[in-house]
Amino acid sequence: MKRGIVGFHQDDESHWVAELDCGHGQHMRHDPPWQMRPWTLTVQGRAARIGEVVDCLKCDRAEPPADWAARSV
């Protein structure tokens, strides 16, 4: 399912995670030669991707976001 990027944060291993408008996160690693995403390395590069639409596999599987229970209280 297509979802928009609304922000970014780093995980415990300092990899960048896109925050999606559905509440899920998706890793956006720059890990050559497998994944080429040099834009993740700069503030400007990440900011330019805000609003970009990506496939959310968790939405495709109908998985609720991790904090779904807390948001519905």
N, C-alpha and C positions, 0 to 999 in steps of 0.2 A: 504494500500500500504506500502511496506517495505521501510523504510528510515533510514539512519545512523545518530547516535548521533555525533555532531561535537563540542559540548560544553555544559556548564551549566550556569544558572544564577538563582538568587533568586527573587521571586515575592514580592509584597508588604507585604505579610504575612510571609515572610521568608521561603516559601516552595521552594524546588529545582525544576527547570524546565529544561528539556533537550532541547537543541537547535538542531533541525534536519536539515539535509542537504537540505531539501526542503524549509526551511525558517519558518516552523511552530515550535511551542514549545509544549512540552508535560510534564505535571506535573509528577514528580517522588517522590511521598510522602512516607515517612516512618511514617505510622500512625497505629501502632498496635491497635487492632488485625486484622484490615481490610487489611492493606497493609504493608507487611514486606520488607522494603528496607533499612536495616541498612547501606548499602554501601553508601547511600546518605549523611551520616553524616560526612564523612571524605574526605579530598582532594584526598587521594590515592584511595579511593573507587570510587569516581566520575571519576577520571582520567582513571581508569581501564575499564570504560564503554565507553570511547570515541571509536567510530567506531562500537559499537554494533548496530545491526539493530533491529528496533521496528516497530510495525504497526502504521501508521499515519492515524487516522480516518478522519482528515481534508482533506487529499489528497484523501481518498476514496470518500469523498463528493464533491470533486473538488473545495474546498474552496481555494481562493488565500491567501497567507500569509498576515498578517496585514500590512506589509510595502511594499506590492507589488506595489502599485501605485507610491510610492516614488522611488522604484528601476527602474521603467520603464521610468522615465523622463530623 
